[in-house]
Amino acid sequence: MLNREVFVRPRLVFFLITGLLFMLVMCKVELPLLLGMNPQWEQKINAYRWCLHAHALAATVALLVAPVQFFPEIRHGHLQMHRLLGRLYAVAVGIAAPLAIYIALMHLAPAEKWPAVAQGCLWLGTTVAAVVTACNRQLIMHQIWITRSYALTLTFIVTRMLVDVLKMDINASFGGAANLIWVSSLMALVMADLLCLSLPRASQLEIA
């Protein structure tokens, strides 16, 4: 019981902070983009506006659904809801990731194209691996893959927070936006694996 409480509290704090950052990104970036309030962005995304909106909507569903899945009390007390939300998360990523890959291939600048494609493939691949391991009842591996998948989902918030909210200008000599995509993807996977290593063995075996 003590171990569970020790890990649930940091989890709760993490998801509360993530929720606040998500709301900030939605208010400062996504809603103005959706409502056409930024003429400069409107001109830039005109050719793929609806693909981008569909991608953002699906990614938002994935962001909002996943946190519930990481609390053992909810998983064990509401197993059917856990499975239903897991399927919804997988479908949301299954829509958002291919759209991200398509937008990158067809509309992004050459320097950003392949990092964005790689990130989209990693996001889709980790999610597929999570689904396969869940279906095969490989529960510890399922936890590892779904944590990696959600960490990549969170790059949706991190990159927009840095570039569009904080207006961070990444110098071209440091690789510009392309390196931000590479670094955010790599850090997401590293942090996910470190988190999985830090969890008690009993907690790993509880994944439903």
Z-matrix of the N, CA and C atoms (Angstrom, degrees):
N
C 1 1.468
C 2 1.526 1 111.64
N 3 1.344 2 116.17 1 -42.27
C 4 1.458 3 120.49 2 -179.29
C 5 1.521 4 111.44 3 -61.80
N 6 1.365 5 115.35 4 -45.25
C 7 1.468 6 118.54 5 179.68
C 8 1.513 7 112.01 6 -59.98
N 9 1.332 8 115.65 7 -40.61
C 10 1.459 9 119.35 8 -179.76
C 11 1.519 10 110.78 9 -62.88
N 12 1.347 11 117.06 10 -43.45
C 13 1.464 12 120.07 11 -179.17
C 14 1.515 13 110.90 12 -64.83
N 15 1.354 14 116.29 13 -38.08
C 16 1.461 15 120.19 14 -179.05
C 17 1.517 16 111.34 15 -60.64
N 18 1.355 17 116.92 16 -36.94
C 19 1.466 18 120.29 17 -176.97
C 20 1.520 19 112.80 18 -89.82
N 21 1.339 20 118.00 19 -27.17
C 22 1.462 21 119.51 20 -179.15
C 23 1.518 22 110.86 21 -70.14
N 24 1.345 23 118.20 22 -39.39
C 25 1.459 24 119.92 23 -177.50
C 26 1.526 25 113.29 24 -63.58
N 27 1.329 26 119.46 25 -48.95
C 28 1.474 27 118.41 26 174.52
C 29 1.518 28 112.61 27 -59.67
N 30 1.335 29 116.64 28 -36.19
C 31 1.459 30 120.86 29 177.48
C 32 1.523 31 110.40 30 -59.70
N 33 1.329 32 115.94 31 -45.65
C 34 1.459 33 121.06 32 -179.04
C 35 1.517 34 110.52 33 -62.77
N 36 1.325 35 117.24 34 -44.94
C 37 1.466 36 121.60 35 178.56
C 38 1.529 37 110.14 36 -61.12
N 39 1.337 38 116.08 37 -44.48
C 40 1.470 39 120.60 38 179.90
C 41 1.516 40 111.14 39 -58.95
N 42 1.335 41 117.59 40 -46.48
C 43 1.458 42 119.95 41 -176.89
C 44 1.531 43 111.41 42 -72.24
N 45 1.328 44 118.16 43 -29.06
C 46 1.464 45 120.13 44 174.65
C 47 1.527 46 110.71 45 -66.66
N 48 1.327 47 116.47 46 -43.75
C 49 1.469 48 120.34 47 177.32
C 50 1.526 49 110.42 48 -64.13
N 51 1.335 50 115.72 49 -43.08
C 52 1.468 51 119.86 50 177.95
C 53 1.522 52 110.66 51 -60.32
N 54 1.341 53 116.39 52 -40.86
C 55 1.463 54 120.31 53 178.84
C 56 1.518 55 112.41 54 -62.61
N 57 1.324 56 116.91 55 -40.14
C 58 1.461 57 120.77 56 178.51
C 59 1.532 58 110.83 57 -65.57
N 60 1.333 59 116.55 58 -43.15
C 61 1.467 60 120.21 59 177.66
C 62 1.521 61 111.00 60 -63.90
N 63 1.337 62 115.98 61 -38.86
C 64 1.464 63 120.75 62 178.11
C 65 1.527 64 110.65 63 -61.45
N 66 1.326 65 117.26 64 -44.95
C 67 1.460 66 120.88 65 179.70
C 68 1.528 67 111.02 66 -63.46
N 69 1.326 68 116.52 67 -38.37
C 70 1.469 69 120.59 68 178.82
C 71 1.525 70 110.53 69 -64.68
N 72 1.349 71 116.32 70 -44.65
C 73 1.463 72 120.45 71 178.93
C 74 1.526 73 110.64 72 -64.02
N 75 1.324 74 117.03 73 -40.20
C 76 1.463 75 120.06 74 179.10
C 77 1.526 76 111.13 75 -62.51
N 78 1.335 77 116.23 76 -43.88
C 79 1.470 78 119.95 77 -177.22
C 80 1.530 79 112.46 78 -71.43
N 81 1.331 80 116.34 79 -38.22
C 82 1.460 81 120.21 80 -173.94
C 83 1.527 82 113.50 81 -89.76
N 84 1.345 83 117.10 82 -24.46
C 85 1.464 84 119.47 83 -172.38
C 86 1.526 85 112.47 84 -123.16
N 87 1.335 86 116.85 85 -61.18
C 88 1.458 87 120.08 86 -168.58
C 89 1.528 88 113.70 87 -69.82
N 90 1.328 89 118.20 88 -45.18
C 91 1.470 90 119.74 89 -179.69
C 92 1.531 91 112.05 90 -65.66
N 93 1.346 92 119.46 91 -46.18
C 94 1.470 93 118.50 92 174.60
C 95 1.519 94 112.80 93 -58.34
N 96 1.343 95 116.50 94 -36.01
C 97 1.467 96 120.34 95 178.09
C 98 1.520 97 110.38 96 -66.81
N 99 1.332 98 116.60 97 -43.82
C 100 1.462 99 121.35 98 -179.08
C 101 1.527 100 111.46 99 -65.15
N 102 1.334 101 116.36 100 -37.99
C 103 1.458 102 121.22 101 -176.22
C 104 1.531 103 113.39 102 -88.30
N 105 1.337 104 116.80 103 1.97
C 106 1.466 105 120.25 104 177.47
C 107 1.508 106 113.76 105 68.67
N 108 1.336 107 117.53 106 35.72
C 109 1.459 108 121.60 107 -175.14
C 110 1.532 109 112.85 108 -89.15
N 111 1.325 110 117.29 109 -5.94
C 112 1.460 111 120.90 110 -178.49
C 113 1.529 112 108.90 111 -119.75
N 114 1.326 113 118.07 112 99.34
C 115 1.478 114 121.13 113 -176.40
C 116 1.525 115 113.32 114 -57.25
N 117 1.329 116 116.80 115 -36.07
C 118 1.462 117 120.25 116 -179.59
C 119 1.526 118 110.40 117 -64.30
N 120 1.317 119 116.61 118 -43.65
C 121 1.460 120 120.49 119 178.00
C 122 1.519 121 111.39 120 -69.14
N 123 1.330 122 116.47 121 -37.41
C 124 1.468 123 120.20 122 179.36
C 125 1.521 124 111.42 123 -57.88
N 126 1.303 125 115.57 124 -42.30
C 127 1.461 126 119.93 125 179.21
C 128 1.529 127 111.22 126 -67.58
N 129 1.337 128 115.66 127 -38.24
C 130 1.463 129 120.49 128 -176.73
C 131 1.527 130 112.47 129 -68.61
N 132 1.364 131 116.40 130 -39.36
C 133 1.469 132 119.46 131 -173.54
C 134 1.517 133 113.40 132 -100.28
N 135 1.328 134 117.46 133 6.48
C 136 1.460 135 121.14 134 -173.09
C 137 1.540 136 112.79 135 -53.25
N 138 1.324 137 117.02 136 -39.18
C 139 1.468 138 120.80 137 -175.32
C 140 1.528 139 113.07 138 -71.92
N 141 1.327 140 116.75 139 -21.98
C 142 1.477 141 118.69 140 -176.70
C 143 1.532 142 112.21 141 -135.41
N 144 1.338 143 115.49 142 29.26
C 145 1.459 144 121.59 143 -175.41
C 146 1.535 145 112.26 144 -52.87
N 147 1.323 146 117.52 145 -51.38
C 148 1.467 147 119.69 146 -172.47
C 149 1.522 148 111.72 147 -72.77
N 150 1.320 149 117.12 148 -31.74
C 151 1.475 150 119.14 149 173.37
C 152 1.531 151 110.47 150 -64.21
N 153 1.323 152 115.63 151 -41.16
C 154 1.461 153 120.02 152 179.96
C 155 1.529 154 111.17 153 -65.61
N 156 1.344 155 116.91 154 -42.73
C 157 1.465 156 119.96 155 179.47
C 158 1.531 157 111.07 156 -64.95
N 159 1.336 158 116.65 157 -40.55
C 160 1.469 159 119.99 158 178.37
C 161 1.527 160 110.64 159 -65.11
N 162 1.321 161 116.12 160 -40.83
C 163 1.470 162 120.96 161 176.47
C 164 1.531 163 110.61 162 -60.09
N 165 1.332 164 116.12 163 -48.05
C 166 1.470 165 120.48 164 -178.27
C 167 1.520 166 111.44 165 -64.04
N 168 1.332 167 117.40 166 -39.64
C 169 1.463 168 120.69 167 179.06
C 170 1.524 169 111.02 168 -63.86
N 171 1.339 170 116.60 169 -47.37
C 172 1.463 171 120.08 170 179.99
C 173 1.527 172 111.04 171 -64.19
N 174 1.331 173 117.12 172 -41.10
C 175 1.466 174 120.65 173 178.25
C 176 1.523 175 111.12 174 -63.76
N 177 1.327 176 116.65 175 -36.83
C 178 1.464 177 120.88 176 177.99
C 179 1.524 178 110.89 177 -64.69
N 180 1.320 179 117.33 178 -41.64
C 181 1.468 180 121.09 179 176.66
C 182 1.526 181 109.67 180 -59.28
N 183 1.331 182 117.01 181 -46.19
C 184 1.461 183 121.04 182 179.03
C 185 1.521 184 111.30 183 -60.61
N 186 1.323 185 117.13 184 -42.73
C 187 1.462 186 121.48 185 179.50
C 188 1.521 187 112.14 186 -61.98
N 189 1.326 188 116.90 187 -40.04
C 190 1.460 189 120.98 188 -175.08
C 191 1.522 190 113.00 189 -80.91
N 192 1.332 191 116.40 190 -30.15
C 193 1.465 192 120.71 191 -176.55
C 194 1.529 193 112.15 192 -77.83
N 195 1.316 194 116.69 193 -40.31
C 196 1.466 195 121.28 194 -168.84
C 197 1.528 196 115.67 195 -63.04
N 198 1.345 197 120.49 196 -40.75
C 199 1.469 198 118.54 197 -175.32
C 200 1.518 199 114.55 198 -53.50
N 201 1.331 200 117.45 199 -36.64
C 202 1.464 201 120.97 200 -179.96
C 203 1.519 202 110.85 201 -58.95
N 204 1.321 203 117.00 202 -32.12
C 205 1.461 204 122.16 203 -175.06
C 206 1.523 205 113.43 204 -70.63
N 207 1.321 206 117.39 205 -15.65
C 208 1.458 207 120.39 206 -173.83
C 209 1.529 208 113.41 207 -94.42
N 210 1.325 209 118.02 208 5.05
C 211 1.462 210 121.23 209 179.08
C 212 1.523 211 109.85 210 -106.78
N 213 1.356 212 118.62 211 114.07
C 214 1.472 213 121.55 212 -176.99
C 215 1.520 214 113.30 213 -55.97
N 216 1.338 215 117.27 214 -37.19
C 217 1.463 216 119.94 215 -178.25
C 218 1.528 217 111.33 216 -60.73
N 219 1.319 218 116.42 217 -39.09
C 220 1.466 219 120.59 218 179.72
C 221 1.522 220 110.19 219 -73.70
N 222 1.341 221 116.40 220 -41.55
C 223 1.470 222 119.67 221 179.05
C 224 1.519 223 111.96 222 -58.15
N 225 1.336 224 116.48 223 -47.29
C 226 1.461 225 119.44 224 -174.85
C 227 1.521 226 112.61 225 -78.47
N 228 1.331 227 116.41 226 -32.17
C 229 1.454 228 119.00 227 -179.14
C 230 1.517 229 113.52 228 -79.92
N 231 1.332 230 116.38 229 -22.91
C 232 1.469 231 120.86 230 -176.62
C 233 1.527 232 108.87 231 -138.38
N 234 1.314 233 116.49 232 66.16
C 235 1.458 234 121.69 233 -173.67
C 236 1.531 235 112.19 234 -61.53
N 237 1.342 236 117.27 235 -41.18
C 238 1.465 237 119.58 236 -179.77
C 239 1.519 238 111.53 237 -64.95
N 240 1.340 239 116.18 238 -39.11
C 241 1.462 240 119.40 239 177.12
C 242 1.529 241 110.30 240 -65.67
N 243 1.326 242 116.51 241 -39.08
C 244 1.471 243 121.20 242 177.38
C 245 1.532 244 110.91 243 -57.57
N 246 1.324 245 115.80 244 -45.83
C 247 1.464 246 119.70 245 -179.42
C 248 1.527 247 111.90 246 -69.33
N 249 1.335 248 116.20 247 -39.56
C 250 1.460 249 120.06 248 179.04
C 251 1.523 250 111.52 249 -64.06
N 252 1.345 251 116.37 250 -45.10
C 253 1.458 252 120.17 251 179.11
C 254 1.526 253 111.14 252 -67.56
N 255 1.332 254 116.30 253 -32.85
C 256 1.458 255 119.73 254 176.14
C 257 1.517 256 111.35 255 -62.96
N 258 1.338 257 116.45 256 -42.62
C 259 1.463 258 120.23 257 177.38
C 260 1.531 259 110.70 258 -64.94
N 261 1.339 260 116.13 259 -40.66
C 262 1.470 261 120.12 260 179.01
C 263 1.524 262 110.64 261 -62.58
N 264 1.335 263 116.44 262 -41.65
C 265 1.469 264 120.53 263 177.72
C 266 1.525 265 110.46 264 -61.03
N 267 1.325 266 116.79 265 -46.03
C 268 1.465 267 121.08 266 -178.90
C 269 1.528 268 111.19 267 -62.20
N 270 1.338 269 116.83 268 -42.28
C 271 1.466 270 120.45 269 178.73
C 272 1.531 271 110.36 270 -64.97
N 273 1.344 272 116.53 271 -41.61
C 274 1.468 273 120.43 272 -179.59
C 275 1.527 274 110.80 273 -61.37
N 276 1.338 275 116.95 274 -45.46
C 277 1.463 276 119.92 275 177.43
C 278 1.527 277 110.42 276 -67.28
N 279 1.344 278 116.21 277 -35.89
C 280 1.463 279 120.83 278 178.32
C 281 1.517 280 112.84 279 -63.08
N 282 1.324 281 117.22 280 -21.11
C 283 1.466 282 121.54 281 174.28
C 284 1.522 283 110.81 282 -92.28
N 285 1.338 284 116.16 283 -47.84
C 286 1.465 285 120.93 284 -173.30
C 287 1.522 286 112.88 285 -67.17
N 288 1.337 287 117.54 286 -42.42
C 289 1.471 288 120.09 287 -175.61
C 290 1.535 289 112.63 288 -66.50
N 291 1.349 290 119.48 289 -49.50
C 292 1.478 291 117.93 290 177.12
C 293 1.524 292 113.37 291 -60.35
N 294 1.341 293 117.09 292 -35.84
C 295 1.466 294 119.47 293 176.98
C 296 1.528 295 110.90 294 -64.96
N 297 1.339 296 116.17 295 -39.74
C 298 1.462 297 119.73 296 177.36
C 299 1.528 298 110.79 297 -62.42
N 300 1.331 299 116.13 298 -41.10
C 301 1.465 300 120.61 299 178.74
C 302 1.532 301 110.13 300 -64.61
N 303 1.331 302 116.75 301 -43.96
C 304 1.468 303 120.90 302 179.24
C 305 1.532 304 111.13 303 -61.16
N 306 1.332 305 116.60 304 -47.48
C 307 1.468 306 120.14 305 -179.57
C 308 1.522 307 110.28 306 -60.87
N 309 1.334 308 116.43 307 -42.40
C 310 1.462 309 120.33 308 -179.91
C 311 1.525 310 111.18 309 -62.22
N 312 1.326 311 116.20 310 -45.90
C 313 1.466 312 120.48 311 -177.40
C 314 1.523 313 112.42 312 -66.80
N 315 1.319 314 116.90 313 -38.24
C 316 1.464 315 120.57 314 -170.87
C 317 1.531 316 114.06 315 -95.87
N 318 1.348 317 117.00 316 -23.97
C 319 1.462 318 117.01 317 -168.23
C 320 1.529 319 116.04 318 -132.04
N 321 1.311 320 119.16 319 -13.37
C 322 1.458 321 119.03 320 -178.37
C 323 1.524 322 111.56 321 -85.50
N 324 1.318 323 114.96 322 158.05
C 325 1.467 324 120.56 323 176.58
C 326 1.527 325 109.27 324 -64.28
N 327 1.341 326 117.25 325 151.52
C 328 1.466 327 120.42 326 -176.65
C 329 1.524 328 114.16 327 -52.88
N 330 1.330 329 117.66 328 -38.43
C 331 1.465 330 120.24 329 -177.40
C 332 1.532 331 112.21 330 -65.12
N 333 1.338 332 116.81 331 -32.59
C 334 1.469 333 121.00 332 -177.82
C 335 1.526 334 112.74 333 -94.83
N 336 1.332 335 116.84 334 -15.47
C 337 1.462 336 120.51 335 -171.55
C 338 1.519 337 112.91 336 -58.89
N 339 1.345 338 117.26 337 -56.41
C 340 1.464 339 119.37 338 -171.91
C 341 1.523 340 113.25 339 -73.81
N 342 1.346 341 120.26 340 -35.36
C 343 1.467 342 118.47 341 171.76
C 344 1.530 343 112.31 342 -59.99
N 345 1.340 344 117.18 343 -40.35
C 346 1.465 345 120.51 344 179.64
C 347 1.527 346 111.29 345 -68.43
N 348 1.333 347 116.60 346 -38.77
C 349 1.469 348 120.39 347 176.57
C 350 1.528 349 110.11 348 -63.10
N 351 1.328 350 116.63 349 -44.63
C 352 1.468 351 120.92 350 179.49
C 353 1.525 352 110.89 351 -61.66
N 354 1.333 353 116.36 352 -42.27
C 355 1.461 354 119.80 353 178.69
C 356 1.526 355 111.21 354 -63.26
N 357 1.327 356 117.10 355 -43.20
C 358 1.459 357 120.70 356 178.06
C 359 1.522 358 112.27 357 -62.36
N 360 1.345 359 116.22 358 -40.71
C 361 1.472 360 120.13 359 178.95
C 362 1.524 361 111.20 360 -66.77
N 363 1.334 362 117.00 361 -40.14
C 364 1.458 363 120.37 362 176.92
C 365 1.529 364 111.17 363 -62.84
N 366 1.328 365 116.15 364 -42.71
C 367 1.469 366 121.59 365 179.84
C 368 1.528 367 110.26 366 -61.46
N 369 1.316 368 116.16 367 -47.77
C 370 1.461 369 120.12 368 179.56
C 371 1.528 370 110.86 369 -67.24
N 372 1.328 371 116.81 370 -42.34
C 373 1.459 372 120.53 371 -177.82
C 374 1.519 373 113.33 372 -64.15
N 375 1.335 374 117.13 373 -42.89
C 376 1.468 375 119.63 374 179.28
C 377 1.525 376 110.94 375 -66.58
N 378 1.320 377 116.80 376 -34.36
C 379 1.467 378 120.26 377 178.91
C 380 1.525 379 110.96 378 -69.50
N 381 1.322 380 117.03 379 -43.24
C 382 1.466 381 120.63 380 176.60
C 383 1.526 382 110.25 381 -60.80
N 384 1.335 383 116.87 382 -43.03
C 385 1.467 384 120.64 383 178.44
C 386 1.532 385 110.58 384 -61.94
N 387 1.327 386 117.71 385 -38.16
C 388 1.463 387 121.13 386 178.18
C 389 1.524 388 111.13 387 -64.52
N 390 1.328 389 116.49 388 -41.12
C 391 1.465 390 120.67 389 179.20
C 392 1.529 391 110.54 390 -66.22
N 393 1.327 392 116.64 391 -44.84
C 394 1.468 393 120.93 392 -178.01
C 395 1.523 394 110.57 393 -63.24
N 396 1.331 395 117.21 394 -44.81
C 397 1.466 396 119.87 395 -179.41
C 398 1.523 397 111.44 396 -67.84
N 399 1.327 398 117.78 397 -32.96
C 400 1.469 399 119.92 398 175.98
C 401 1.526 400 110.27 399 -66.50
N 402 1.321 401 117.00 400 -43.91
C 403 1.471 402 120.85 401 179.52
C 404 1.530 403 111.72 402 -63.81
N 405 1.343 404 116.30 403 -32.06
C 406 1.464 405 121.09 404 -179.77
C 407 1.528 406 112.84 405 -89.25
N 408 1.356 407 116.15 406 3.73
C 409 1.467 408 122.23 407 179.93
C 410 1.529 409 112.19 408 61.28
N 411 1.322 410 116.93 409 28.59
C 412 1.465 411 121.51 410 172.95
C 413 1.528 412 106.77 411 -89.09
N 414 1.329 413 115.20 412 80.68
C 415 1.458 414 120.58 413 -162.19
C 416 1.522 415 113.65 414 -70.84
N 417 1.321 416 117.47 415 -38.93
C 418 1.462 417 118.93 416 178.49
C 419 1.527 418 110.42 417 -66.88
N 420 1.338 419 116.94 418 -43.85
C 421 1.461 420 120.25 419 177.68
C 422 1.528 421 111.01 420 -64.64
N 423 1.334 422 116.88 421 -34.22
C 424 1.466 423 119.90 422 176.33
C 425 1.524 424 110.23 423 -61.31
N 426 1.325 425 116.87 424 -43.72
C 427 1.464 426 119.85 425 178.73
C 428 1.527 427 111.33 426 -59.97
N 429 1.325 428 115.74 427 -43.75
C 430 1.468 429 119.82 428 -178.69
C 431 1.527 430 110.72 429 -62.90
N 432 1.335 431 116.82 430 -47.39
C 433 1.466 432 119.75 431 -176.59
C 434 1.518 433 112.66 432 -69.43
N 435 1.345 434 117.87 433 -38.14
C 436 1.462 435 118.98 434 -179.34
C 437 1.525 436 111.01 435 -71.59
N 438 1.339 437 116.74 436 -30.62
C 439 1.466 438 119.84 437 175.91
C 440 1.527 439 110.13 438 -67.95
N 441 1.332 440 116.44 439 -41.02
C 442 1.464 441 119.95 440 175.53
C 443 1.532 442 110.91 441 -62.08
N 444 1.323 443 115.85 442 -43.34
C 445 1.469 444 120.17 443 -179.79
C 446 1.522 445 111.31 444 -60.90
N 447 1.344 446 116.42 445 -46.63
C 448 1.463 447 118.45 446 -177.36
C 449 1.525 448 111.12 447 -69.65
N 450 1.340 449 117.33 448 -32.92
C 451 1.465 450 119.75 449 175.97
C 452 1.527 451 110.49 450 -60.64
N 453 1.330 452 116.50 451 -40.29
C 454 1.467 453 120.01 452 176.30
C 455 1.527 454 111.40 453 -68.96
N 456 1.329 455 117.27 454 -33.55
C 457 1.464 456 120.57 455 174.96
C 458 1.526 457 110.69 456 -60.26
N 459 1.338 458 116.11 457 -37.31
C 460 1.461 459 120.56 458 -177.61
C 461 1.528 460 112.76 459 -68.76
N 462 1.345 461 117.74 460 -17.62
C 463 1.463 462 118.22 461 176.10
C 464 1.529 463 110.91 462 -63.36
N 465 1.332 464 116.37 463 -21.05
C 466 1.470 465 122.41 464 173.68
C 467 1.535 466 110.07 465 -55.31
N 468 1.347 467 115.98 466 -41.24
C 469 1.460 468 120.83 467 179.17
C 470 1.523 469 111.15 468 -79.93
N 471 1.337 470 116.14 469 -46.12
C 472 1.460 471 120.89 470 -172.28
C 473 1.521 472 111.80 471 -60.35
N 474 1.339 473 117.15 472 -48.83
C 475 1.465 474 119.46 473 -176.83
C 476 1.524 475 111.84 474 -66.15
N 477 1.328 476 117.46 475 -40.12
C 478 1.468 477 119.73 476 178.34
C 479 1.519 478 111.58 477 -68.99
N 480 1.315 479 116.51 478 -34.41
C 481 1.455 480 120.41 479 178.35
C 482 1.531 481 110.09 480 -64.16
N 483 1.324 482 116.51 481 -46.33
C 484 1.457 483 120.73 482 -177.01
C 485 1.528 484 112.48 483 -69.79
N 486 1.331 485 116.20 484 -46.40
C 487 1.470 486 120.31 485 -172.42
C 488 1.522 487 112.57 486 -85.85
N 489 1.339 488 117.31 487 -46.41
C 490 1.470 489 120.12 488 -170.16
C 491 1.535 490 113.77 489 -95.54
N 492 1.336 491 118.00 490 -27.07
C 493 1.466 492 119.93 491 179.40
C 494 1.524 493 110.52 492 -95.46
N 495 1.337 494 117.26 493 -52.37
C 496 1.463 495 121.11 494 -179.17
C 497 1.523 496 112.72 495 -83.07
N 498 1.362 497 116.08 496 -8.05
C 499 1.468 498 121.84 497 178.20
C 500 1.533 499 111.87 498 56.36
N 501 1.324 500 116.66 499 40.50
C 502 1.454 501 120.51 500 179.38
C 503 1.526 502 109.50 501 -71.76
N 504 1.298 503 115.78 502 123.55
C 505 1.467 504 121.29 503 -179.92
C 506 1.523 505 108.32 504 -98.73
N 507 1.323 506 116.57 505 108.67
C 508 1.458 507 121.00 506 -178.20
C 509 1.527 508 108.38 507 -89.03
N 510 1.298 509 114.91 508 114.34
C 511 1.461 510 121.21 509 -175.53
C 512 1.519 511 111.56 510 -57.92
N 513 1.318 512 116.28 511 140.55
C 514 1.466 513 121.16 512 -179.27
C 515 1.523 514 111.82 513 -59.79
N 516 1.339 515 117.08 514 -28.58
C 517 1.469 516 120.24 515 179.35
C 518 1.522 517 111.88 516 -67.16
N 519 1.340 518 116.67 517 -18.63
C 520 1.463 519 121.59 518 176.25
C 521 1.533 520 111.89 519 -100.53
N 522 1.327 521 116.39 520 12.27
C 523 1.458 522 120.46 521 176.54
C 524 1.508 523 114.52 522 96.49
N 525 1.331 524 117.90 523 -4.69
C 526 1.458 525 121.73 524 177.51
C 527 1.523 526 113.25 525 58.21
N 528 1.342 527 115.15 526 -147.39
C 529 1.468 528 121.25 527 -176.58
C 530 1.521 529 112.12 528 -64.11
N 531 1.327 530 116.72 529 -29.10
C 532 1.465 531 119.96 530 -179.65
C 533 1.523 532 110.97 531 -61.39
N 534 1.329 533 116.82 532 -44.06
C 535 1.461 534 119.61 533 179.10
C 536 1.519 535 112.04 534 -68.70
N 537 1.332 536 116.91 535 -31.35
C 538 1.465 537 119.51 536 176.03
C 539 1.528 538 110.29 537 -61.50
N 540 1.330 539 116.83 538 -40.07
C 541 1.464 540 120.59 539 178.48
C 542 1.523 541 110.66 540 -64.93
N 543 1.344 542 116.56 541 -46.26
C 544 1.467 543 120.00 542 178.44
C 545 1.524 544 111.46 543 -60.40
N 546 1.337 545 115.92 544 -48.50
C 547 1.470 546 120.39 545 -175.59
C 548 1.524 547 111.10 546 -65.84
N 549 1.338 548 117.27 547 -42.99
C 550 1.467 549 119.99 548 -179.35
C 551 1.523 550 111.13 549 -63.68
N 552 1.332 551 117.27 550 -38.43
C 553 1.463 552 120.80 551 178.63
C 554 1.524 553 111.17 552 -66.73
N 555 1.337 554 115.51 553 -46.48
C 556 1.464 555 120.27 554 -179.53
C 557 1.528 556 111.02 555 -62.91
N 558 1.334 557 116.56 556 -45.61
C 559 1.461 558 120.31 557 -179.61
C 560 1.526 559 111.48 558 -64.43
N 561 1.324 560 116.75 559 -36.62
C 562 1.461 561 120.26 560 178.30
C 563 1.529 562 110.42 561 -60.94
N 564 1.321 563 117.36 562 -45.26
C 565 1.463 564 121.17 563 -178.97
C 566 1.529 565 111.46 564 -68.60
N 567 1.333 566 116.65 565 -40.85
C 568 1.470 567 120.43 566 179.39
C 569 1.525 568 110.28 567 -63.97
N 570 1.337 569 117.13 568 -46.67
C 571 1.461 570 120.42 569 -179.40
C 572 1.530 571 111.41 570 -64.40
N 573 1.325 572 116.28 571 -37.49
C 574 1.470 573 119.44 572 178.33
C 575 1.519 574 111.10 573 -62.88
N 576 1.333 575 117.27 574 -43.91
C 577 1.462 576 120.62 575 -179.59
C 578 1.522 577 111.28 576 -68.27
N 579 1.326 578 117.27 577 -38.34
C 580 1.465 579 119.83 578 176.88
C 581 1.522 580 111.02 579 -63.31
N 582 1.321 581 116.32 580 -39.18
C 583 1.461 582 119.98 581 178.13
C 584 1.525 583 110.47 582 -63.51
N 585 1.329 584 116.87 583 -44.87
C 586 1.466 585 120.29 584 -179.75
C 587 1.521 586 111.25 585 -62.57
N 588 1.331 587 117.52 586 -37.79
C 589 1.461 588 121.05 587 178.92
C 590 1.526 589 111.91 588 -67.36
N 591 1.343 590 116.41 589 -29.21
C 592 1.462 591 120.23 590 -176.31
C 593 1.522 592 112.92 591 -81.29
N 594 1.343 593 118.06 592 -15.44
C 595 1.456 594 120.57 593 -176.98
C 596 1.521 595 111.08 594 -74.18
N 597 1.341 596 117.32 595 142.56
C 598 1.456 597 119.96 596 176.35
C 599 1.520 598 110.78 597 -61.95
N 600 1.328 599 115.79 598 148.32
C 601 1.458 600 120.52 599 -178.66
C 602 1.522 601 111.35 600 -57.47
N 603 1.328 602 116.65 601 -40.21
C 604 1.473 603 119.97 602 -179.80
C 605 1.502 604 111.11 603 -60.59
N 606 1.355 605 116.02 604 -37.82
C 607 1.463 606 118.91 605 -179.80
C 608 1.513 607 110.83 606 -65.99
N 609 1.367 608 116.50 607 -36.70
C 610 1.453 609 119.34 608 179.04
C 611 1.518 610 111.38 609 -63.80
N 612 1.335 611 117.04 610 -37.90
C 613 1.442 612 120.46 611 -176.22
C 614 1.531 613 113.08 612 -74.97
N 615 1.336 614 116.34 613 -10.16
C 616 1.454 615 119.75 614 -178.09
C 617 1.523 616 113.25 615 -83.97
N 618 1.336 617 117.85 616 -10.65
C 619 1.466 618 119.41 617 -174.63
C 620 1.510 619 109.82 618 -59.41
N 621 1.352 620 116.08 619 130.07
C 622 1.461 621 120.06 620 -176.48
C 623 1.510 622 110.88 621 -93.58
